[in-house]
Amino acid sequence: MQALSSPYIPSPHLERVFCGSTPVDNSDRAGSSSTLRFITVHSLGIHGDRKTMKPDKLRNLLQELDTRVARMQRARKDHFTANLSGLRTEVQRLLSKVDTLRSSDIAALELMLSVIPIHDMDRSSLRNLLLGMKIGLNRLGPEEMLEAVPGQKPAAFQFGFEGERVVVVDQPLRTRERDRDIAAAALEAATEKGVYVGEQLAQSNCSPRLREAFKSLQDKLGARANIIQVGMYNQTCGRVLRGDVEELSPTLFELLRSHVELVFAAASQFDDWRMFRENASDIDRESVVELSQSTLALVRGLKAQQDTDPAVAAALDTVVGWTQDKAADKRDVLALTGTLQNLWSLAAKSALAKEVASEGRKLVAKAIIATLLAATTAGALAAFGKVPGAEWIETTVAYFKSATEGTPPASPSKNR
């Protein structure tokens, strides 16, 4: 591999605006010609003639904007409530003339919002609604969309290009300068103990699942490629250990338990694991299932793409597996959503960029976007809206879907 706060709650209106009301069939996506007809590499021409969004969908976005601003207004006790009240008044005025909504009206809303001090998460969610309106009016250009897509963040997996092939990339271990020596020593101690743990497990009659879990953890410790993977694989070890406690001698159980604690202590010396752990948040189980099923459809689609390294699909398969564990928690959810966001980020930025290393990369990125769009159901999109910091996925999906609506589909045989 190469090196390279308030939660956002989506409304049903957004789900209809961005996904439409027709269910998406995720079965047998790999190699499906119908998927290619739905959205082809060539149909992702960013400058194609896109259709203007219907007035009822623009109205949905304005109503959602009004609802969120009203919620913020009720929560404020300072003089900025007057600014929020003015913003609501303007939104309600636009609701009365939605049939003649212009880009200048949206620009005025953006200006009013810019002078009101609100939480970054709230500002981001409102900005995404405004971007959705721009998409609806066919007034959002590639440059604006490129700016709206965040870069990749520390997660279970990050992605990059190796030539014209998408691969999993390493994430350098980061820690504060003053803690560097302590962090390195803690990781080295955990790695050394892991060797001894492996030897003891090899001599025991423990379950193959337990032995394999600690072997995978040791591989991640030795690779020094991703501290979040170390933490997540260690979490898996802890779960398997608890399940096998009756099968182990007290001495072996205590050795393994203390090793899990040691690895967590070592991981906590690194910034990325601390941030990952702190940013994890719970969402309902139904939303997790929607995301998992969508990701499995994505895995099937990516396996059919020659320009995507098999490790990419394997990475997505791994994070889905974590969420399907009965003991899955908010870290498992963040591992899944963070990894998906990183793939979206790479593909969207590469497809929108004016300058890339090669035109081939842009075509590969567009092919991945096509697969992402085909796999992302309305339920999965709504689930992303419940993950703090992931609301930009809704806007990105809306943009790329609108980029295909006015373009006739190309024959699958003409792709690349």
Contacts in CASP RR format, 6 or more apart in sequence:
PFRMAT RR
TARGET T0000
AUTHOR 0000-0000-0000
METHOD contacts of the structure
MODEL  1
MQALSSPYIPSPHLERVFCGSTPVDNSDRAGSSSTLRFITVHSLGIHGDR
KTMKPDKLRNLLQELDTRVARMQRARKDHFTANLSGLRTEVQRLLSKVDT
LRSSDIAALELMLSVIPIHDMDRSSLRNLLLGMKIGLNRLGPEEMLEAVP
GQKPAAFQFGFEGERVVVVDQPLRTRERDRDIAAAALEAATEKGVYVGEQ
LAQSNCSPRLREAFKSLQDKLGARANIIQVGMYNQTCGRVLRGDVEELSP
TLFELLRSHVELVFAAASQFDDWRMFRENASDIDRESVVELSQSTLALVR
GLKAQQDTDPAVAAALDTVVGWTQDKAADKRDVLALTGTLQNLWSLAAKS
ALAKEVASEGRKLVAKAIIATLLAATTAGALAAFGKVPGAEWIETTVAYF
KSATEGTPPASPSKNR
1 167 0 8 1.000
1 168 0 8 1.000
1 169 0 8 1.000
1 170 0 8 1.000
1 225 0 8 1.000
1 311 0 8 1.000
2 160 0 8 1.000
2 162 0 8 1.000
2 167 0 8 1.000
2 169 0 8 1.000
2 170 0 8 1.000
3 169 0 8 1.000
3 170 0 8 1.000
3 172 0 8 1.000
4 158 0 8 1.000
4 160 0 8 1.000
4 169 0 8 1.000
4 170 0 8 1.000
4 171 0 8 1.000
5 119 0 8 1.000
5 120 0 8 1.000
5 121 0 8 1.000
5 388 0 8 1.000
6 119 0 8 1.000
6 121 0 8 1.000
6 122 0 8 1.000
7 121 0 8 1.000
7 281 0 8 1.000
7 386 0 8 1.000
7 388 0 8 1.000
8 121 0 8 1.000
8 124 0 8 1.000
8 125 0 8 1.000
8 385 0 8 1.000
8 386 0 8 1.000
8 387 0 8 1.000
8 388 0 8 1.000
8 389 0 8 1.000
8 390 0 8 1.000
8 391 0 8 1.000
9 385 0 8 1.000
9 386 0 8 1.000
10 381 0 8 1.000
10 382 0 8 1.000
10 385 0 8 1.000
10 386 0 8 1.000
10 391 0 8 1.000
10 394 0 8 1.000
11 60 0 8 1.000
11 64 0 8 1.000
11 67 0 8 1.000
12 382 0 8 1.000
13 60 0 8 1.000
13 61 0 8 1.000
13 63 0 8 1.000
13 64 0 8 1.000
14 60 0 8 1.000
14 61 0 8 1.000
14 64 0 8 1.000
14 129 0 8 1.000
14 382 0 8 1.000
14 394 0 8 1.000
15 378 0 8 1.000
15 379 0 8 1.000
15 381 0 8 1.000
15 382 0 8 1.000
16 57 0 8 1.000
16 60 0 8 1.000
17 53 0 8 1.000
17 57 0 8 1.000
17 60 0 8 1.000
17 61 0 8 1.000
17 132 0 8 1.000
17 398 0 8 1.000
18 381 0 8 1.000
18 394 0 8 1.000
18 397 0 8 1.000
18 398 0 8 1.000
18 401 0 8 1.000
19 377 0 8 1.000
19 378 0 8 1.000
19 379 0 8 1.000
19 381 0 8 1.000
19 397 0 8 1.000
20 378 0 8 1.000
23 377 0 8 1.000
23 378 0 8 1.000
24 374 0 8 1.000
24 376 0 8 1.000
24 377 0 8 1.000
24 378 0 8 1.000
26 293 0 8 1.000
26 294 0 8 1.000
26 296 0 8 1.000
26 297 0 8 1.000
26 375 0 8 1.000
26 377 0 8 1.000
28 300 0 8 1.000
29 35 0 8 1.000
29 297 0 8 1.000
29 300 0 8 1.000
29 301 0 8 1.000
29 371 0 8 1.000
29 374 0 8 1.000
29 375 0 8 1.000
30 300 0 8 1.000
30 301 0 8 1.000
30 303 0 8 1.000
30 304 0 8 1.000
31 301 0 8 1.000
31 304 0 8 1.000
33 412 0 8 1.000
35 301 0 8 1.000
35 370 0 8 1.000
35 371 0 8 1.000
35 374 0 8 1.000
36 370 0 8 1.000
36 409 0 8 1.000
36 412 0 8 1.000
36 415 0 8 1.000
37 409 0 8 1.000
37 412 0 8 1.000
38 373 0 8 1.000
38 374 0 8 1.000
38 409 0 8 1.000
39 370 0 8 1.000
39 373 0 8 1.000
39 374 0 8 1.000
39 404 0 8 1.000
39 409 0 8 1.000
40 370 0 8 1.000
40 409 0 8 1.000
40 410 0 8 1.000
40 412 0 8 1.000
40 415 0 8 1.000
41 363 0 8 1.000
41 366 0 8 1.000
41 367 0 8 1.000
41 370 0 8 1.000
41 410 0 8 1.000
41 415 0 8 1.000
41 416 0 8 1.000
42 407 0 8 1.000
42 410 0 8 1.000
42 414 0 8 1.000
42 415 0 8 1.000
43 404 0 8 1.000
43 407 0 8 1.000
43 408 0 8 1.000
43 409 0 8 1.000
43 410 0 8 1.000
44 351 0 8 1.000
44 366 0 8 1.000
44 369 0 8 1.000
44 370 0 8 1.000
44 400 0 8 1.000
44 403 0 8 1.000
44 404 0 8 1.000
45 366 0 8 1.000
45 403 0 8 1.000
45 404 0 8 1.000
45 407 0 8 1.000
46 141 0 8 1.000
46 142 0 8 1.000
46 351 0 8 1.000
46 352 0 8 1.000
46 403 0 8 1.000
47 142 0 8 1.000
48 403 0 8 1.000
48 406 0 8 1.000
48 407 0 8 1.000
49 406 0 8 1.000
49 407 0 8 1.000
50 138 0 8 1.000
50 402 0 8 1.000
50 403 0 8 1.000
50 405 0 8 1.000
50 406 0 8 1.000
51 138 0 8 1.000
51 402 0 8 1.000
51 405 0 8 1.000
51 406 0 8 1.000
52 136 0 8 1.000
52 137 0 8 1.000
52 138 0 8 1.000
53 135 0 8 1.000
53 136 0 8 1.000
53 137 0 8 1.000
53 402 0 8 1.000
55 98 0 8 1.000
55 99 0 8 1.000
55 101 0 8 1.000
57 136 0 8 1.000
58 98 0 8 1.000
58 101 0 8 1.000
58 133 0 8 1.000
58 136 0 8 1.000
58 137 0 8 1.000
59 95 0 8 1.000
59 98 0 8 1.000
61 129 0 8 1.000
61 132 0 8 1.000
61 133 0 8 1.000
62 91 0 8 1.000
62 94 0 8 1.000
62 95 0 8 1.000
62 98 0 8 1.000
62 133 0 8 1.000
63 95 0 8 1.000
64 129 0 8 1.000
65 91 0 8 1.000
65 109 0 8 1.000
65 126 0 8 1.000
65 129 0 8 1.000
65 130 0 8 1.000
66 88 0 8 1.000
66 91 0 8 1.000
66 92 0 8 1.000
66 95 0 8 1.000
68 122 0 8 1.000
68 125 0 8 1.000
68 126 0 8 1.000
68 129 0 8 1.000
69 84 0 8 1.000
69 87 0 8 1.000
69 88 0 8 1.000
69 91 0 8 1.000
69 126 0 8 1.000
70 88 0 8 1.000
72 84 0 8 1.000
72 118 0 8 1.000
72 122 0 8 1.000
73 81 0 8 1.000
73 84 0 8 1.000
73 85 0 8 1.000
73 88 0 8 1.000
76 84 0 8 1.000
80 116 0 8 1.000
80 117 0 8 1.000
83 112 0 8 1.000
83 115 0 8 1.000
83 116 0 8 1.000
84 116 0 8 1.000
86 112 0 8 1.000
87 109 0 8 1.000
87 112 0 8 1.000
87 113 0 8 1.000
87 116 0 8 1.000
90 108 0 8 1.000
90 109 0 8 1.000
90 112 0 8 1.000
91 109 0 8 1.000
94 101 0 8 1.000
94 105 0 8 1.000
94 109 0 8 1.000
101 133 0 8 1.000
101 137 0 8 1.000
102 137 0 8 1.000
103 134 0 8 1.000
103 137 0 8 1.000
103 139 0 8 1.000
106 130 0 8 1.000
106 133 0 8 1.000
106 134 0 8 1.000
106 137 0 8 1.000
106 139 0 8 1.000
109 130 0 8 1.000
110 127 0 8 1.000
110 130 0 8 1.000
113 123 0 8 1.000
113 126 0 8 1.000
113 127 0 8 1.000
113 130 0 8 1.000
118 126 0 8 1.000
121 388 0 8 1.000
121 389 0 8 1.000
124 389 0 8 1.000
124 391 0 8 1.000
124 392 0 8 1.000
125 391 0 8 1.000
127 148 0 8 1.000
128 148 0 8 1.000
128 391 0 8 1.000
128 392 0 8 1.000
128 394 0 8 1.000
128 395 0 8 1.000
131 140 0 8 1.000
131 144 0 8 1.000
131 145 0 8 1.000
131 148 0 8 1.000
131 395 0 8 1.000
131 399 0 8 1.000
132 140 0 8 1.000
132 395 0 8 1.000
132 398 0 8 1.000
132 399 0 8 1.000
134 140 0 8 1.000
134 144 0 8 1.000
135 395 0 8 1.000
135 398 0 8 1.000
135 399 0 8 1.000
135 402 0 8 1.000
136 402 0 8 1.000
138 402 0 8 1.000
140 399 0 8 1.000
142 352 0 8 1.000
142 354 0 8 1.000
145 348 0 8 1.000
145 352 0 8 1.000
145 395 0 8 1.000
145 396 0 8 1.000
145 399 0 8 1.000
146 348 0 8 1.000
146 349 0 8 1.000
146 352 0 8 1.000
146 353 0 8 1.000
148 392 0 8 1.000
148 395 0 8 1.000
148 396 0 8 1.000
149 344 0 8 1.000
149 345 0 8 1.000
149 348 0 8 1.000
149 349 0 8 1.000
149 352 0 8 1.000
149 392 0 8 1.000
149 396 0 8 1.000
150 341 0 8 1.000
150 345 0 8 1.000
150 392 0 8 1.000
151 345 0 8 1.000
151 349 0 8 1.000
152 158 0 8 1.000
152 159 0 8 1.000
152 341 0 8 1.000
152 342 0 8 1.000
152 345 0 8 1.000
152 346 0 8 1.000
153 338 0 8 1.000
153 341 0 8 1.000
153 342 0 8 1.000
154 171 0 8 1.000
154 228 0 8 1.000
154 272 0 8 1.000
154 275 0 8 1.000
154 276 0 8 1.000
155 228 0 8 1.000
155 276 0 8 1.000
155 334 0 8 1.000
155 335 0 8 1.000
155 338 0 8 1.000
155 339 0 8 1.000
155 341 0 8 1.000
155 342 0 8 1.000
156 226 0 8 1.000
156 228 0 8 1.000
156 229 0 8 1.000
156 232 0 8 1.000
156 315 0 8 1.000
156 318 0 8 1.000
156 319 0 8 1.000
156 335 0 8 1.000
156 336 0 8 1.000
156 338 0 8 1.000
156 339 0 8 1.000
157 168 0 8 1.000
157 226 0 8 1.000
157 229 0 8 1.000
157 315 0 8 1.000
157 316 0 8 1.000
157 318 0 8 1.000
157 319 0 8 1.000
157 339 0 8 1.000
157 342 0 8 1.000
158 168 0 8 1.000
158 169 0 8 1.000
158 170 0 8 1.000
158 171 0 8 1.000
158 342 0 8 1.000
159 166 0 8 1.000
159 167 0 8 1.000
159 168 0 8 1.000
159 169 0 8 1.000
159 312 0 8 1.000
159 342 0 8 1.000
159 343 0 8 1.000
159 346 0 8 1.000
160 166 0 8 1.000
160 167 0 8 1.000
160 168 0 8 1.000
160 169 0 8 1.000
160 346 0 8 1.000
161 167 0 8 1.000
161 346 0 8 1.000
161 350 0 8 1.000
161 357 0 8 1.000
161 361 0 8 1.000
161 364 0 8 1.000
162 309 0 8 1.000
163 357 0 8 1.000
163 358 0 8 1.000
163 361 0 8 1.000
164 307 0 8 1.000
164 358 0 8 1.000
164 360 0 8 1.000
164 361 0 8 1.000
164 364 0 8 1.000
165 307 0 8 1.000
165 308 0 8 1.000
165 309 0 8 1.000
165 364 0 8 1.000
166 307 0 8 1.000
166 308 0 8 1.000
166 309 0 8 1.000
166 312 0 8 1.000
166 346 0 8 1.000
166 364 0 8 1.000
166 368 0 8 1.000
167 309 0 8 1.000
167 311 0 8 1.000
167 312 0 8 1.000
168 309 0 8 1.000
168 311 0 8 1.000
168 312 0 8 1.000
168 315 0 8 1.000
170 225 0 8 1.000
170 226 0 8 1.000
171 225 0 8 1.000
171 226 0 8 1.000
171 227 0 8 1.000
171 228 0 8 1.000
171 272 0 8 1.000
173 183 0 8 1.000
173 187 0 8 1.000
173 224 0 8 1.000
173 227 0 8 1.000
173 270 0 8 1.000
173 272 0 8 1.000
174 270 0 8 1.000
174 271 0 8 1.000
174 272 0 8 1.000
175 183 0 8 1.000
175 269 0 8 1.000
175 270 0 8 1.000
175 271 0 8 1.000
176 271 0 8 1.000
179 269 0 8 1.000
182 269 0 8 1.000
183 266 0 8 1.000
183 269 0 8 1.000
183 270 0 8 1.000
186 265 0 8 1.000
186 266 0 8 1.000
186 269 0 8 1.000
187 221 0 8 1.000
187 224 0 8 1.000
187 266 0 8 1.000
187 269 0 8 1.000
189 262 0 8 1.000
189 266 0 8 1.000
190 221 0 8 1.000
190 259 0 8 1.000
190 262 0 8 1.000
190 263 0 8 1.000
190 265 0 8 1.000
190 266 0 8 1.000
191 218 0 8 1.000
191 221 0 8 1.000
191 222 0 8 1.000
193 259 0 8 1.000
193 262 0 8 1.000
194 214 0 8 1.000
194 217 0 8 1.000
194 218 0 8 1.000
194 221 0 8 1.000
194 259 0 8 1.000
195 218 0 8 1.000
197 214 0 8 1.000
197 218 0 8 1.000
197 255 0 8 1.000
197 256 0 8 1.000
197 259 0 8 1.000
198 211 0 8 1.000
198 214 0 8 1.000
198 215 0 8 1.000
198 218 0 8 1.000
200 252 0 8 1.000
200 255 0 8 1.000
201 210 0 8 1.000
201 211 0 8 1.000
201 214 0 8 1.000
201 252 0 8 1.000
201 256 0 8 1.000
202 211 0 8 1.000
204 248 0 8 1.000
204 249 0 8 1.000
204 252 0 8 1.000
206 244 0 8 1.000
206 247 0 8 1.000
206 248 0 8 1.000
206 252 0 8 1.000
207 240 0 8 1.000
207 244 0 8 1.000
207 247 0 8 1.000
209 240 0 8 1.000
209 244 0 8 1.000
210 240 0 8 1.000
210 241 0 8 1.000
210 244 0 8 1.000
210 256 0 8 1.000
213 233 0 8 1.000
213 236 0 8 1.000
213 237 0 8 1.000
213 238 0 8 1.000
213 240 0 8 1.000
214 237 0 8 1.000
214 256 0 8 1.000
214 259 0 8 1.000
216 233 0 8 1.000
216 236 0 8 1.000
217 230 0 8 1.000
217 233 0 8 1.000
217 234 0 8 1.000
217 236 0 8 1.000
217 237 0 8 1.000
217 263 0 8 1.000
220 226 0 8 1.000
220 229 0 8 1.000
220 230 0 8 1.000
220 231 0 8 1.000
220 233 0 8 1.000
221 230 0 8 1.000
221 263 0 8 1.000
227 267 0 8 1.000
227 270 0 8 1.000
227 272 0 8 1.000
227 273 0 8 1.000
228 272 0 8 1.000
228 273 0 8 1.000
228 276 0 8 1.000
228 335 0 8 1.000
230 263 0 8 1.000
230 266 0 8 1.000
230 267 0 8 1.000
230 273 0 8 1.000
231 263 0 8 1.000
231 264 0 8 1.000
231 267 0 8 1.000
231 273 0 8 1.000
232 322 0 8 1.000
232 331 0 8 1.000
232 332 0 8 1.000
232 335 0 8 1.000
234 260 0 8 1.000
234 263 0 8 1.000
234 264 0 8 1.000
234 267 0 8 1.000
235 331 0 8 1.000
235 332 0 8 1.000
236 322 0 8 1.000
236 325 0 8 1.000
237 256 0 8 1.000
237 259 0 8 1.000
237 260 0 8 1.000
237 263 0 8 1.000
238 256 0 8 1.000
238 257 0 8 1.000
238 260 0 8 1.000
239 325 0 8 1.000
239 327 0 8 1.000
241 253 0 8 1.000
241 256 0 8 1.000
241 257 0 8 1.000
241 260 0 8 1.000
245 253 0 8 1.000
248 256 0 8 1.000
267 273 0 8 1.000
268 274 0 8 1.000
268 277 0 8 1.000
276 331 0 8 1.000
276 334 0 8 1.000
277 331 0 8 1.000
279 334 0 8 1.000
279 388 0 8 1.000
280 329 0 8 1.000
280 330 0 8 1.000
280 331 0 8 1.000
280 333 0 8 1.000
280 334 0 8 1.000
281 330 0 8 1.000
281 333 0 8 1.000
281 334 0 8 1.000
281 387 0 8 1.000
281 388 0 8 1.000
282 329 0 8 1.000
282 330 0 8 1.000
282 333 0 8 1.000
283 333 0 8 1.000
283 383 0 8 1.000
283 386 0 8 1.000
283 387 0 8 1.000
284 386 0 8 1.000
287 379 0 8 1.000
287 382 0 8 1.000
287 383 0 8 1.000
287 386 0 8 1.000
288 323 0 8 1.000
288 328 0 8 1.000
288 333 0 8 1.000
288 336 0 8 1.000
288 383 0 8 1.000
290 377 0 8 1.000
290 379 0 8 1.000
290 380 0 8 1.000
290 382 0 8 1.000
290 383 0 8 1.000
291 323 0 8 1.000
291 333 0 8 1.000
291 336 0 8 1.000
291 337 0 8 1.000
291 340 0 8 1.000
291 380 0 8 1.000
291 383 0 8 1.000
291 384 0 8 1.000
292 320 0 8 1.000
292 321 0 8 1.000
292 323 0 8 1.000
292 324 0 8 1.000
292 336 0 8 1.000
293 377 0 8 1.000
293 380 0 8 1.000
294 375 0 8 1.000
294 376 0 8 1.000
294 377 0 8 1.000
294 379 0 8 1.000
294 380 0 8 1.000
295 316 0 8 1.000
295 319 0 8 1.000
295 320 0 8 1.000
295 336 0 8 1.000
295 340 0 8 1.000
295 375 0 8 1.000
296 317 0 8 1.000
296 320 0 8 1.000
297 374 0 8 1.000
297 375 0 8 1.000
298 316 0 8 1.000
298 340 0 8 1.000
298 371 0 8 1.000
298 372 0 8 1.000
298 375 0 8 1.000
298 376 0 8 1.000
299 313 0 8 1.000
299 316 0 8 1.000
299 317 0 8 1.000
299 320 0 8 1.000
301 313 0 8 1.000
301 371 0 8 1.000
301 374 0 8 1.000
301 375 0 8 1.000
302 308 0 8 1.000
302 312 0 8 1.000
302 313 0 8 1.000
302 316 0 8 1.000
302 368 0 8 1.000
302 371 0 8 1.000
303 310 0 8 1.000
303 313 0 8 1.000
305 367 0 8 1.000
305 368 0 8 1.000
305 371 0 8 1.000
307 364 0 8 1.000
307 367 0 8 1.000
308 364 0 8 1.000
308 368 0 8 1.000
312 343 0 8 1.000
315 339 0 8 1.000
316 339 0 8 1.000
316 340 0 8 1.000
316 343 0 8 1.000
319 332 0 8 1.000
319 335 0 8 1.000
319 336 0 8 1.000
319 339 0 8 1.000
320 336 0 8 1.000
322 328 0 8 1.000
322 332 0 8 1.000
322 335 0 8 1.000
322 336 0 8 1.000
323 332 0 8 1.000
323 333 0 8 1.000
323 335 0 8 1.000
323 336 0 8 1.000
325 332 0 8 1.000
333 387 0 8 1.000
334 387 0 8 1.000
337 384 0 8 1.000
337 387 0 8 1.000
337 390 0 8 1.000
338 390 0 8 1.000
340 384 0 8 1.000
340 393 0 8 1.000
341 390 0 8 1.000
341 393 0 8 1.000
343 368 0 8 1.000
343 372 0 8 1.000
344 372 0 8 1.000
344 393 0 8 1.000
344 396 0 8 1.000
346 365 0 8 1.000
346 368 0 8 1.000
347 365 0 8 1.000
347 366 0 8 1.000
347 368 0 8 1.000
347 369 0 8 1.000
347 372 0 8 1.000
348 365 0 8 1.000
348 369 0 8 1.000
348 396 0 8 1.000
348 400 0 8 1.000
350 356 0 8 1.000
350 361 0 8 1.000
350 362 0 8 1.000
350 364 0 8 1.000
350 365 0 8 1.000
351 362 0 8 1.000
351 365 0 8 1.000
351 366 0 8 1.000
351 369 0 8 1.000
351 400 0 8 1.000
353 362 0 8 1.000
356 362 0 8 1.000
363 416 0 8 1.000
367 415 0 8 1.000
367 416 0 8 1.000
369 400 0 8 1.000
373 397 0 8 1.000
373 400 0 8 1.000
373 401 0 8 1.000
376 397 0 8 1.000
381 393 0 8 1.000
381 394 0 8 1.000
381 397 0 8 1.000
384 390 0 8 1.000
384 391 0 8 1.000
384 393 0 8 1.000
384 394 0 8 1.000
385 391 0 8 1.000
385 393 0 8 1.000
385 394 0 8 1.000
END
